[in-house]
Amino acid sequence: MARKARLLLQQIAAMDHVGYEIQRCADAADTLLRLRLTSASGGPLLGSVHDSHVESMAIHARNAREFLLDKQADENATDLYRSDFTGDGSDWAPSTQASIDAAERLQELRFDTNTQVSHLTWDRVDRPKRAWRYTEIASDVTTIAAEWAASLRDEL
């Protein structure tokens, strides 16, 4: 069954949600960087504040990654798909080397972002904790999002 075609006004409204995920990922990474810098200069690194921003970044990075990179096969889903924003329903994939490299790095972090969001899993217990590369994750998300957005200029 084909996906329901969306009106331009619906597509524009949906873009707010796509942008929200990308912006919140970047905001959380920025806050984490500032917390780390404050801590390095002698200020306190607040555990729960830090952890909240790591979780926020993981949630928004995962949502952005799923939208920008994951295979979108469920034709009946109500999720937003990249193909919802093209006139012919075609899919999109990163094509610049910068976006391809960013996509590979984000896919390597798939397990970490998924287990960071899902707290009650043995994977969090059994696997050593990874240091989060906040700015790299946010940069990768925005690099891919910028290429995707540029591909839509003729569509919307």
FIMARPA-342766 format. One record per residue: residue in one letter; x, y, z of N, C-alpha, C, O in turn. Coordinates in pm, whole numbers, padded with zeros to 5 digits, always signed. Layout:
BEGIN
aXYZXYZXYZXYZ
...
***
This chain:
BEGIN
m+00085-00118+00000+00000+00000+00000+00089+00124+00000+00184+00135+00079
a+00059+00215-00087+00139+00338-00099+00113+00431+00019+00004+00432+00077
r+00214+00508+00051+00198+00606+00158+00108+00719+00112+00100+00750-00007
k+00041+00779+00205-00047+00892+00177+00037+01012+00136+00131+01049+00205
a+00002+01071+00023+00071+01193-00021+00032+01307+00073-00083+01319+00114
r+00128+01390+00105+00105+01500+00197+00102+01633+00123+00173+01652+00024
l+00020+01724+00173+00012+01858+00117+00137+01937+00156+00204+01903+00254
l+00166+02040+00081+00283+02123+00109+00277+02180+00250+00378+02184+00319
l+00160+02225+00294+00147+02279+00430+00177+02173+00535+00235+02204+00639
q+00138+02049+00509+00170+01940+00601+00321+01914+00603+00379+01891+00709
q+00382+01917+00487+00527+01895+00479+00601+02005+00555+00697+01978+00627
i+00557+02128+00538+00622+02240+00608+00606+02224+00759+00701+02244+00834
a+00485+02187+00804+00463+02166+00947+00550+02051+00999+00603+02058+01110
a+00565+01946+00920+00646+01831+00961+00794+01868+00972+00867+01813+01054
m+00837+01963+00889+00977+02007+00894+01013+02065+01031+01128+02056+01074
d+00915+02125+01098+00941+02175+01233+00985+02061+01325+01073+02079+01409
h+00923+01945+01309+00957+01830+01393+01093+01772+01357+01169+01731+01445
v+01123+01768+01229+01256+01720+01186+01363+01815+01239+01463+01771+01296
g+01341+01944+01220+01436+02044+01269+01453+02041+01419+01562+02062+01470
y+01344+02014+01491+01350+02005+01636+01449+01898+01680+01531+01921+01769
e+01441+01779+01619+01532+01670+01656+01677+01708+01631+01764+01682+01714
i+01702+01769+01518+01839+01807+01482+01890+01916+01576+02003+01908+01625
q+01808+02016+01601+01848+02127+01688+01870+02082+01832+01966+02124+01896
r+01782+01997+01883+01797+01951+02021+01921+01864+02038+01986+01868+02143
c+01956+01786+01938+02080+01709+01942+02199+01804+01953+02288+01785+02036
a+02199+01907+01870+02308+02005+01871+02310+02083+02003+02417+02109+02057
d+02193+02121+02054+02186+02196+02180+02241+02114+02297+02315+02165+02381
a+02204+01986+02301+02252+01900+02410+02403+01883+02401+02473+01886+02502
a+02455+01866+02280+02600+01852+02262+02671+01979+02305+02777+01973+02368
d+02615+02094+02271+02675+02221+02312+02677+02235+02464+02777+02277+02522
t+02568+02200+02528+02562+02207+02674+02663+02111+02737+02730+02147+02834
l+02674+01991+02683+02771+01895+02736+02914+01945+02720+02997+01927+02809
l+02941+02008+02608+03075+02064+02587+03102+02174+02690+03210+02179+02748
r+03005+02261+02712+03022+02368+02810+03039+02312+02952+03119+02363+03029
l+02964+02207+02986+02980+02143+03116+03120+02085+03132+03182+02097+03238
r+03169+02023+03026+03303+01963+03031+03409+02072+03046+03504+02056+03123
l+03393+02181+02972+03490+02290+02982+03487+02355+03120+03591+02389+03175
t+03367+02371+03176+03353+02428+03309+03420+02337+03412+03490+02384+03502
s+03399+02207+03396+03458+02110+03488+03610+02110+03475+03681+02101+03576
a+03661+02120+03353+03806+02120+03330+03872+02243+03391+03990+02239+03426
s+03797+02353+03403+03854+02476+03460+03831+02485+03610+03850+02591+03670
g+03790+02374+03671+03777+02372+03816+03634+02376+03865+03609+02359+03984
g+03540+02399+03776+03400+02401+03816+03345+02260+03830+03407+02165+03783
p+03231+02246+03894+03174+02112+03914+03108+02059+03786+03047+02134+03711
l+03122+01931+03765+03050+01864+03657+02932+01795+03724+02948+01690+03786
l+02816+01854+03713+02699+01805+03783+02652+01674+03722+02610+01671+03606
g+02659+01566+03800+02628+01433+03750+02493+01420+03684+02484+01376+03570
s+02386+01459+03753+02252+01441+03696+02228+01535+03580+02157+01500+03485
v+02285+01655+03585+02271+01748+03472+02343+01692+03350+02290+01692+03239
h+02464+01645+03372+02542+01584+03264+02465+01465+03205+02448+01456+03084
d+02420+01375+03291+02352+01255+03245+02224+01289+03169+02192+01224+03069
s+02151+01389+03214+02029+01431+03145+02058+01479+03004+01983+01451+02911
h+02167+01552+02989+02201+01602+02856+02256+01491+02766+02234+01494+02645
v+02327+01394+02823+02371+01279+02744+02249+01204+02692+02244+01166+02575
e+02152+01182+02779+02031+01111+02738+01954+01191+02633+01904+01134+02536
s+01944+01320+02653+01875+01404+02555+01945+01397+02420+01880+01381+02317
m+02076+01408+02422+02151+01401+02296+02131+01265+02230+02113+01257+02109
a+02135+01158+02310+02118+01023+02254+01980+01006+02191+01967+00949+02083
i+01877+01056+02259+01741+01045+02205+01729+01119+02073+01681+01064+01974
h+01774+01244+02071+01758+01325+01950+01852+01279+01838+01816+01286+01721
a+01971+01233+01873+02062+01178+01771+02002+01052+01710+02009+01031+01589
r+01945+00968+01794+01882+00845+01744+01763+00879+01654+01750+00821+01546
n+01678+00970+01696+01562+01007+01613+01607+01066+01479+01551+01032+01375
a+01707+01153+01483+01757+01213+01358+01821+01107+01270+01799+01106+01149
r+01900+01017+01330+01963+00910+01253+01858+00821+01187+01870+00787+01069
e+01756+00783+01263+01652+00699+01206+01585+00767+01088+01559+00704+00985
f+01556+00895+01103+01491+00968+00994+01583+00983+00873+01542+00958+00760
l+01707+01024+00898+01798+01057+00788+01863+00936+00722+01902+00943+00606
l+01876+00824+00795+01958+00715+00743+01890+00579+00736+01924+00499+00649
d+01798+00550+00825+01745+00414+00831+01657+00380+00711+01595+00467+00650
k+01655+00252+00681+01567+00202+00574+01423+00228+00616+01386+00203+00731
q+01345+00277+00525+01208+00315+00556+01114+00226+00476+01068+00263+00368
a+01087+00109+00530+01014+00008+00454+00868-00007+00492+00790-00058+00413
d+00830+00035+00610+00694+00014+00657+00600+00116+00594+00589+00229+00642
e+00535+00078+00488+00449+00169+00412+00326+00216+00489+00264+00315+00451
n+00289+00147+00594+00169+00185+00670+00201+00269+00793+00109+00312+00864
a+00325+00292+00819+00365+00365+00939+00322+00511+00934+00311+00569+00826
t+00300+00569+01049+00269+00712+01057+00394+00794+01081+00387+00917+01091
d+00510+00728+01089+00635+00800+01107+00663+00888+00986+00621+00858+00874
l+00735+00997+01010+00781+01080+00900+00894+01007+00829+00984+00953+00893
y+00889+01005+00698+00993+00944+00615+01056+01051+00528+00991+01150+00493
r+01181+01030+00491+01247+01121+00396+01165+01131+00268+01149+01240+00212
s+01114+01018+00224+01039+01015+00097+00907+01092+00103+00848+01120-00002
d+00860+01128+00222+00738+01209+00235+00759+01350+00182+00663+01424+00160
f+00884+01388+00161+00915+01525+00123+00958+01537-00023+00996+01645-00068
t+00951+01428-00096+00984+01433-00239+00855+01422-00319+00760+01357-00277
g+00854+01485-00431+00733+01485-00513+00694+01348-00564+00576+01319-00581
d+00793+01263-00589+00765+01131-00646+00776+01017-00545+00765+00900-00583
g+00798+01049-00417+00808+00947-00315+00939+00870-00314+00952+00768-00246
s+01037+00919-00391+01166+00851-00395+01242+00875-00265+01220+00973-00195
d+01331+00783-00236+01410+00794-00113+01537+00873-00142+01566+00906-00257
w+01609+00904-00037+01732+00981-00045+01837+00911+00039+01805+00847+00139
a+01962+00923-00002+02075+00871+00075+02189+00970+00064+02202+01039-00038
p+02274+00978+00166+02389+01068+00158+02474+01036+00036+02494+00919+00001
s+02524+01141-00029+02606+01118-00148+02740+01191-00143+02831+01155-00217
t+02753+01293-00058+02882+01360-00048+02970+01278+00046+02920+01208+00134
q+03101+01287+00028+03191+01209+00113+03177+01246+00260+03184+01160+00347
a+03156+01375+00287+03140+01419+00426+03017+01353+00489+03023+01308+00604
s+02907+01349+00416+02784+01288+00469+02796+01136+00479+02745+01076+00574
i+02862+01076+00383+02882+00930+00388+02966+00893+00509+02933+00798+00581
d+03074+00966+00533+03159+00942+00650+03081+00965+00779+03092+00887+00874
a+03002+01072+00784+02921+01103+00902+02819+00992+00926+02796+00951+01040
a+02758+00943+00819+02659+00835+00832+02724+00709+00888+02664+00641+00972
e+02843+00677+00844+02913+00559+00896+02940+00574+01045+02923+00478+01121
r+02983+00692+01087+03009+00713+01230+02880+00702+01311+02880+00642+01419
l+02771+00760+01262+02645+00752+01335+02594+00608+01341+02538+00566+01443
q+02612+00533+01234+02568+00393+01235+02652+00311+01333+02601+00218+01396
e+02780+00345+01347+02865+00277+01445+02816+00302+01587+02836+00219+01675
l+02751+00415+01610+02701+00451+01743+02558+00403+01766+02501+00429+01872
r+02500+00333+01669+02361+00288+01680+02336+00213+01811+02242+00245+01884
f+02420+00116+01841+02403+00037+01962+02408+00125+02086+02327+00112+02177
d+02505+00216+02088+02523+00303+02206+02405+00397+02225+02356+00413+02337
t+02358+00459+02118+02245+00552+02135+02119+00475+02173+02040+00522+02254
n+02099+00358+02116+01980+00280+02150+01983+00234+02295+01881+00243+02364
t+02097+00186+02343+02103+00139+02482+02106+00256+02580+02063+00240+02694
q+02156+00371+02539+02153+00489+02627+02010+00533+02651+01976+00580+02760
v+01926+00519+02550+01787+00559+02562+01707+00454+02639+01621+00489+02719
s+01734+00328+02614+01665+00219+02681+01743+00179+02805+01839+00103+02797
h+01704+00230+02919+01782+00213+03042+01786+00071+03094+01891+00024+03139
l+01676+00002+03089+01668-00128+03153+01701-00239+03054+01615-00312+03007
t+01830-00248+03024+01877-00350+02933+02009-00406+02985+02091-00332+03039
w+02029-00535+02968+02154-00597+03011+02272-00544+02932+02386-00549+02979
d+02246-00494+02812+02354-00440+02731+02424-00324+02802+02545-00306+02786
r+02351-00246+02879+02414-00136+02954+02499-00189+03069+02596-00125+03109
v+02462-00304+03121+02535-00362+03233+02662-00433+03182+02770-00417+03239
d+02647-00510+03076+02754-00597+03028+02859-00528+02942+02970-00578+02928
r+02824-00416+02885+02915-00350+02792+02985-00233+02863+02920-00158+02936
p+03115-00218+02842+03183-00104+02905+03127+00029+02856+03086+00042+02741
k+03128+00126+02946+03078+00259+02912+03169+00325+02810+03292+00318+02821
r+03110+00389+02711+03184+00458+02607+03185+00607+02637+03087+00662+02687
a+03294+00671+02605+03299+00817+02613+03222+00874+02495+03245+00835+02380
w+03132+00965+02522+03050+01024+02416+03127+01135+02346+03188+01220+02411
r+03125+01131+02215+03189+01235+02133+03079+01335+02093+03029+01333+01980
y+03044+01420+02188+02927+01508+02175+02929+01590+02047+02836+01585+01966
t+03037+01664+02029+03040+01757+01915+03046+01682+01783+02990+01728+01684
e+03113+01568+01780+03120+01491+01656+02982+01436+01618+02945+01437+01501
i+02908+01388+01716+02773+01335+01689+02684+01446+01634+02618+01428+01532
a+02682+01560+01701+02599+01671+01655+02643+01720+01518+02560+01751+01433
s+02773+01727+01496+02825+01770+01367+02785+01671+01257+02748+01712+01147
d+02792+01543+01287+02753+01441+01188+02605+01451+01153+02568+01443+01036
v+02522+01469+01254+02378+01483+01229+02351+01605+01142+02275+01597+01046
t+02413+01718+01175+02385+01841+01098+02445+01834+00958+02389+01891+00865
t+02558+01767+00941+02616+01751+00807+02521+01675+00716+02496+01716+00603
i+02468+01565+00765+02376+01483+00685+02246+01559+00662+02192+01559+00551
a+02195+01624+00766+02069+01699+00753+02083+01812+00651+01990+01839+00576
a+02197+01877+00649+02218+01987+00553+02217+01935+00410+02159+01998+00321
e+02280+01821+00387+02277+01765+00251+02135+01725+00213+02091+01750+00101
w+02063+01662+00306+01925+01621+00278+01839+01744+00248+01762+01745+00151
a+01851+01848+00331+01772+01970+00310+01804+02034+00175+01714+02082+00106
a+01931+02035+00138+01969+02093+00009+01908+02014-00106+01877+02072-00211
s+01890+01885-00088+01830+01804-00195+01682+01833-00214+01624+01797-00316
l+01621+01898-00116+01477+01929-00122+01446+02063-00184+01329+02094-00208
r+01546+02143-00210+01520+02279-00259+01430+02282-00381+01349+02373-00396
d+01444+02183-00468+01359+02180-00587+01227+02109-00562+01136+02116-00644
e+01216+02042-00446+01095+01965-00416+00986+02047-00350+00869+02037-00387
l+01025+02129-00253+00925+02203-00175+00905+02343-00227+00824+02418-00173
***
